[in-house]
């Protein structure tokens, strides 16, 4: 199901004018109400005017994550008034895409609609509401290791558990279920608090009762309850009306956009942390134990894979497409798109993908610049018009970064989004005071707008490392451009391409290098070995695509891969990520040693002083082949520029100033210039 409908009403929005720089506000618009304007209705105009200089706002109007210190009705009201006052500015709802706290609109969901870890048989009888009922009681379980007391971001949240009756055939009767919370553990016994979150105390027999711990995240802010994850798998248990979690969620969210709905006047929704696989959540101890979710609730963990298919990813894909059908083309639907596990919906049902942080939520010397650049470029081809691809610029603990460096980081982020036809959503976790003044970022007089002043782009962005004479010699000696069988020949000295034991490689009849996974593995892996690293930087251009995948996956289902230099994967930002589909796409990947302006520490790929390194690529599934038509590697710095109607942007990602003789410019290291035509 591919969507090409043109969104007439959305095109009037200022953000889609394509005049650069483009920008709006991220959740700071919502946070400022909570922090500075709570219960002060007379201050609306003051708040509104503070956020009127950019092209719109995005934030939470619901309390699906945050219950305490969250005046969500005031936020909803002020967002509506802002939209009425500024009809040409966007207003987007930020919504958790994988769950909700049990305090938020729980009534229509069945107990079987949540995501669970593998649980345990209960070996005690439990009374219903009778003279023997105890709110807190000890019960015996077959496997107490399935239950944990140290969940959550602070590692002190206890399991939320569902007790469910087993039918004669061993399946679970979700209409006879009760929500409980773990309180203590002692040997093979657990102490629980019964009849939680509106559920009723039911009678359970030790002969046919199963206890399932929920997959959760959080708790966030001052809210005590954790977020329960949705089971969006195609194998999600159905309620008494034959509906799955996706069915109920679809009815709720699409209803919000209908006439009289909470979001009727808003421009769309952004799904935070929506993933294409059932992730672990905030369960550090379970991660160590290797415990994973069980999506079909057969009592055995499965990571979402049922009948050799990633049923959770397929379920998310179908959910997003059904939501698009329900709300039509005149509402924006976007979701997280920067992680390996992020959603795999690549058939234009989405308008855009979010990169939270640029390059991520930690600066890390911008060593992972290539991840958002490649992803934002890639998403241009798989999202529907109008494109709402953006980077939410924020760092955790920005006060640790010197102002000079923070301004340079902002310029690089604005450059990156301008190179990729996307935009910035400015943000600070608390108030607008934490966001640099954009006139200062660009060196503009206060009398003119901080956005749109460069006009429309003229041509695409150019990576000088991929052009002569800046790129220098190809370290592969031309054996990858086009791909040749000779690139597979091992060498002790020259670079070559090597495949792992779980992968095969051949040059097919079309002159394309074809990599295939073994049937028994989850992914495939190859390496480019013996790459010189004397000047501590490497630039790769890789033209690659997915081969045909299992036909049981929907058309447009995306695949993910990681690129790791010299085995360095910590901190996590040292790894670059890409998405791929069956269309050829050229990825431009830059690795280089750098200095992290936040931690004040170097980020180094050759920690032992190696002058030769390997580049590994890991495809995180075994869905089918991967094809390479061209690959080149050199040691050039990453310098990127793009021309606009009224000027030029040029970015330098290397650690050395770059002298661009043709333009009579010197571009400072780790910075970008925004140059206005005279």
N, C-alpha and C positions, 0 to 999 in steps of 0.2 A: 504494500500500500504506500505509494509515493504521493506526496502532497505538493502541488504546484499552484494552489489557489493564491491569487494576489490579494493582499490585505490593503484595501483602499483606505480604510479609516486610520490605520496605523501610519501610513506613509506621510500623513500631515505632521507627525511628531518632529520636533526640532532635532532630535538626536539622529534622525535619518537623513538629514540634509547633506551629509557627506562632506561637510566643511570641517577641516582639521585645524587644531586639535579638537577632539570630541570628548565630552565628559558629563557625568552626572554624579549623584551622591549615593553611596552604598548605605549600609545600615546606620551610619552616624545620624541620619535624619530621624530614625526611630529612637536611637539611644539618647539623643539630646532631649527628646520629650521625656524619657524616663528619668534622666539625670537632672535636668534643669527646669522642666516645665510641667511636671506632674501636678495635676489638680490645680492648674492655673489657666482656666479657659480664656481669660482676658489677654493672655500673652500669645494667642495664636498668630496674630499678624507679625509680631516680633520674630517668632520661630519661622514663619513662612518666608519672610524677607531674607533671613539668613541663608535659606536654601533656594533662592530664586535666581542666582547668578549662573547656575549650570543648567543642564537640559532635563533634569528630572530627579526623582528619588526612588529608592528601593528599600524596603524594610518589612519587618514583621507587624502585621495587624492582628494576628491571632496569638493564642497562648498555648500552642501545641508543644512548645519546649519550655516556656518560662511562665510560671504561675505567680511567683512573688515578685514584687517591685516591677510589675509589668502592667501599666495602665492601658491595656490593649484596646479598650473601647475609646479612650481618648486618642490613641494613635490612629485607630481606624477612622474616627471622625475627622481628625486633622488632615489625614491623607486624602480623604474625600473632599474636604474644603480646598486643599491645595490643588487637586485636580480640577475643581470647578473654577478656581481663580486662574489657573494656568493650563487651559485645555491642550496647548501644544507641547507641554512637558509630560514626560512619561511618569506614571506611578505604577510600580510593580510590587507585588506581594512576595516576600521571602518566606518560603515554607519548607519545613523539614520533609525531604522526599523519601525518608525510609522509616518514619515512625512518629509517635506522639506520646506525651505523658498520659497516664491513665486518668488525669483530671480533665482531659479535653475530649468532648464529644465521643464518648466510648459506647454509648447505648446501642448503636446499630451494628457494631462489630460483634461477631461470635468469638468465643474463646479460642476457636480453631484458626482464627485469622491472623494470629501473631506468629512471629518466628521463634522457634525454640531450639535449644540444645538437646542433645540426647539426654533423656531422663532416666528414671528408675521406677521399678515396681514398689508399691506401698505395701507394707506387711503389717499394717494395723487397721482395725476398724475405726471409722470416724462417724460419730453420731450427727444427725441433722439437728435442726433447732428443737431441742427437747430439754428435759431437766438435766440431761447428761452433757449438754453442749458447753464447751469451754472456748472462750475467744482465743486464748493461747494454749496450745497443747503440744505434747511430744508425740511423734509417730516414728515407727520403725520403717526403714527403707532398705532395699536390697543392696543399693550401691550409693553410700553417702558421698563418695568422691564426685558425684555428678552435681553437687550443690556447693555454692561458694558464698563466703561472707565478705569478701574483699573486692567487690566489683566497683566500677565507676572510676571517674577521673581522679578522685581522691582516695580510691581503694578502700572505702569503708561503707559502701552500699551493699545491702544484702539482696540475695536473689528474690525476684518476684516469680512465683511458681503458680502453675495451674494444675489443680487436681482434676482428673478426668476419668470417668467410668469407661471400662473396656467392655466391648460387646462380646458375644459368644465366639465370634470369628476372630477375635483379637484386635479388631480395629477400634478406634476411639470414638466414643459418643460425646461429641462436643456440646450437645444440648444438655448434658448432665455434667457440668464443670463448675469449678469454684476457684476464684482467685485468692491466693494466700501469699504471705510473705515469710521468708526464712528469718528466724530470730537467732537461733543458736544451733550448734552441732555437738554431739557427744557420742563417739563411737558410731554405731549403726543407727543412731536416732537423730532426728532433726526436730527442732521446736519451731512451730509455725504459728502465725497469726491468721485466723480464718476470716472468711466473708469480707474480703477487701474489695474496694473500688466498686461498690454497688452490687457485688455478687451475693447470693444467698447461701447460707450454710446448708449443705446437702449431706445426705447420708452416703457413706462410702464403705465398701467391703474390702477387706484385705485380699480377697480372692480376685478382685477385678478392678484395681485402681492403679493409675499411672500418674506420676508426678513429673511435670515437664518445666524446667527452668527457662525463662524467657531470655532472648537475645536483646540486649539493651545498650544504651549509651548515655553519657552524662554522669551525674546530674549537672545541669547548666545554671549558671548564675546562683541565685539564692533558693532556687527550687530544689526540694529534697527528693522528689520522685524522679526516677530515670525514665528515659524515652524507650517505649516498647517498639520493637521493629515490626513492620508489616511483613507478612508472608505474601509476596507478590509472585511467587512461583506458579507455574501452570498446574502444579500438583497441590496447591493450597486446599485444605479441607473446606468443604462447602457447609453453609449453615442450613437450617431447616427449610429455607426457601430456595435452596440450591445456589446461593450466591457465595462467591469467594471474597477475600479481602479486597481484591482489585475492583470487583463490582461495587462494593459499598463505598470505597474511596472515590471511584469515578462518579457515583451519584452525588456525593457530598461536594466534591470540588467543582464539577460542572454546574451544580446547582448554585454555587456561590457566584457564578458569572451570569446567571439568568436574571431576567427582570425581577427586581425586588431582592436579589441576592446580595450578600455582603460585598462582593467584588464587582458588582454590575458596572460601576463607573471606572474601575481600574483597568489598566492596559494589559495586565497579564500576571503570570506567576513564574517565579524562579524556584526550582526544586534544589534545595541545598542537600548535599551528600547523597544524592540518588545514585545508587551503584548498580552495576550489571551482574554482580555476584553477591551472595549473602555474606557480608563481612562479619568480623568477629565482634564488633562493638567495643564497649569499654570493659573488657574482661581480661586483664593482664594475666591472672593466674591460669585461666583456661587456655590462653595463648601458649603458655609454657607447657601445659599438659597436652596440647594438640587437640583440644576439643572444638568441634565445628558444628554448625547448625544442621538440623534435620528437617528439610523442607516438606517432605511427604509424610512425616510423622509416623514412620514405620518402626521407630525405636532405634534407628541406626543413623549416625551422622552421615551426611552425603555432600556437603559443600554446595548444594544446589543441583548436583549432577544426578539425574535420574534417567535410566535407559540410555546412558552415554550422551545425554544432552544437558546443557546448562539451563535447566528449567526456570531458574530464577531470572536469568538474563532475558530469556524469551518472554517471560511473564511481564517484566518491566517494559520490554519493547512493545508488546501488545497493549499494555495499559496506556502508555504515552500516545500511541496511535488512536486508541479509542477516545482519549481525552481530546485530542485534536479534532476528531470527527464531531465530538459533542459540542465544543465551544466555537468551532469554525475558524476561519483564517484571520479574524480581526482581533485576536487576543495573542499576546506573546506567551510562548511556553519555552522556558530555558532551564538548563540544569548544569550541575558541575560537570566539567569535561576535561580536567587536567590529570586525573589519576589513572593508574593502570586499571583499577576496578570500577572506574566511573562508567556511567551508562553507555550502552553500545548501540543507541538508536541513531542510525545514520541514513534515514530515508526521508529527510526533510520534514518530519513531524515536529521537530524542534525548530525554533527560530534562532537559537544560539546556545553557546556553551560559556560557562563562567570559569575563569582562572582566578581562584581566590588567592590574592597576593601576586606580586610580579617581581621576580620570576616565581616566587612562592611567598609564604608567610615569614620567611627568613631571607635576608639578602644574600648571604654566603658568597659574596664577591661576584654575584651574577654568573656563577659557573653553570647554572642551569637555564640560562637565557634561551637556549634553543628549544626547550620544552614548550613554553607558551608561544614562541614564534611559530614553530611547526604546527602545534595544535590549533592555534587561531587561524592559520592559513588553511589547514585541513578542514576545519569545521565550516569554512566558507563554502565548500563544495557539497556538504552533506546537511546543511541547515536550510530551512525555507525562508523566503523573503517575507518581510524585511529582516535582514540579518541583525541579530541582537547578541553578537559575540563581544565579550568584554573581559577586562581584568579588574577585579576589585583590589585596589591598591591599599594594602595594609601590611604592617609588620607587627609581630608580637613584641612588645617592649620597644617601641621606636625611640623612647627617650634615651636609649643606650647608643644611639647613632648620632654622630656629630651633625649639626645642621647643614654644613657644606656637603657632606656625603649624602644626606637625606634628599637635598635638592637635586643632586646629580642622579640619585636613584629614581626620583620622580621623572626627571627628563628622559632617562632610559626607558622607563615604563611607558611614558607618553609616546616616545619614538616607536617602541615595539608595537603598540596598538595602531599607530598611524601607518606602520609598514604592513599591517595585516588587515586593514579595513575594519578595525574594531575600535573600541573606546575604553576609557578609564572610568571606573566608579571610585571616586575619592572617599577615603574612610579613615576614621580613627575610632578606637573602641569606646571612647567615652564622649567627648564633645568635639565640635568642629574646631576648637582651639588647637587640637592636635594635628590638623591638616595644614601643610605649608600653603601660604598664600600663593595662588597660581600666577599672579602677576610677577611675583618675585622669582618663581620657578623659571619663567620664560624671559624675565627681564623686560616686561612690558610696562608702559605707563598706566596708572590707575584709571585714566580716562577712557580706555577702550576695553572691550570684552576680552576675557582670558581664553575664550574658546572660539574656534571658527576662523581665526585671523589668517591662516595660511591658505584657506580655500580648498578647492578640490584637488585630488592627486592627478599628476601627469605620468601615466605609466606605473608599472609595478616597482616595488623596492628592489634594489640591486645589492647583492652580497659581493663585495669586491674580491673576497677570497676565492670566489668561483669564476673570476674573470682574469684574462691576461691584461697586463703582466703581473697583477697583484698576487695571484694564486701561486705562482712559482711552479715547480715541477710536480707532476703526479707521482706520489710515492709508490703507486702500483705499476708504474711504467706503462700505462695505457691498457693493461690487461683487463681492466674492468670497464672500459669505455670504448666500445660496447663490451659487455661481459664475454669473456673467453674461457675456454676450458683450462687454459694455462694458469689462470689465477688460482686453481685448486692444487697446483703442484707444490708440495712442501719444499721449503728452503730454510737453511740455517741462517741466511743473511738477509735475503730480500723479503718484503712483505708478501703474504699470500692468504687466501681464504681457507679456513679450516672449519669442518663441521663436527659437532659433538657426536658421541656414540648413539644418541637417540635420534639422529638426523641423517638423512642421505642427501647428496647433492649431485646434480647432473646438468649438462647444458642441453636443453631440449631442441627440437627441430626448428624452433623460431629464434634460436640464438639467445635464449633467455636462460639464466641460471635458475634452476628450480630446486628448492629445498623442501624436503618432505619429512614429516615426523613419523617415528615408529608408532604403530597402532597402540602400543601399551603405555604411552607416555602422555602427559598433559600438555606438552609444548615442544618447541624445537629451539635449537641454539646453534649459532655459528660465530666464528671469530675472524677478525683480520689481524694477523699476527705480525710481529717484527716491525712495528711502526716507529720510526725515529721520533724522539721527543726532546731533542737537545734544547730547543728554544721554548719548551714547556707549553706548547699549544698544538692542537690538531684541529683541522677543519675537514669535514667529510660531506660529500654530496652523494646521496644514496637514492636512486630511483627504484622504487619497490612497490609491490602490490600483493594483495592476498590472491591466491589461486581460488578455484571453486571450493566452497566449503560444503559441509553436509547439507543436503537439500531440505532437511527438516528445520533448519534455521530460516527465519524470514529474510526476504531480500532487504539489503541495507544493514544487516547485522555487522557490527564492527569488531575488529580484533585489536589487541594491544600488544606492545612490545617495549622492552627496556634496553637502553644502550649503556654499557658499563665500561669505563676505561680503566685498564690495569687492575681490575678486580676491586676498585674502590667504590663502595656503596654506602659508606657512612662518612659524614652525615648523609641523609637520604637525598638531599638536594644535589649531590654529586652525580646522580643518575639522571639521564635524560629519557623521556617517554615519548612514544608516538602512537597514533592510531592508524589503522589501515583498513581499506576495503578492496574491492576488485578493480578499482581504477588506478592507473599509474599515478604516482605522486613522488615528487623529488623533495626529500628531506635534507635540510642543511643543518648540520650538527657541529657545534663548536665546543671543544673542551680546552681548558687552560688553567693553570695554577693561578690562584688569586688570593686576595686578602679580604676577610669578612669584617666589614665596618662595624658590625654589632658586637661580636665576641672579641674583636681585636686580635684574631688569630688567623694564620694562613690556612688556605684550603689547598691541599697539595695532592696531586695524582701520582707522583713518583716519590713516595716518602723515603725510599731507600736510595734516591738519586739515580734511578734507572734512566737511561737514555734511549731505551727501546721498550715499547709497551704494546699490549694487545687491546683491541677493542672488541668486546663481546656484545652480541645482540641476542636477547631472549624473547621469543614469542610465547605469550602466556596461555596458549591453548594448543590443542592438537586437532583443530577443526579441519585442517587441510594444508595444502602447500603454500609456500611463499615464493614469489618470483622476483628476481633482480635483473634489471636490464642494463644498469649502469652504476658504477661506484668509482669515485675518485677520492684521494686523500692527499692533503698537503699540510704544511706547517705554517700557513699564513694566518695573520690575525683576522678576527671577525670585525669587519668594517661594513656597515650597511647604510645606504642612503636612499632617499626618495624625494623626487621633485614634486612641487605643488604649484598651483597658479600663482601664489604670491611668495614663494620661497622654497627652502630645502630643509630637510631634516637629515642629519648624518650622525650615526652612533658608532662609538668605538668601545668594543668589549674587551680589548686587550689591556695589559698592564703598562703599556708604553704609549706615550702620545703619538698620534698619527699625523704625519705631514702629507697633506693631499695637494700635490703640486698643481694638478690640473685646475683645482678650484681655489688655489692660493689660500688654503685653510690649514690650521693645526687643530686637530680634535683631541681634547684631553683624554687621558686614559679613563676608562670606566665612566664615561659621560656621553652626552649627546648635545649637539648644537642645533638650535632652531633659528634659521637664518632667513630674514625677510629680504625680499628683493628691494633694491633701491629704486 
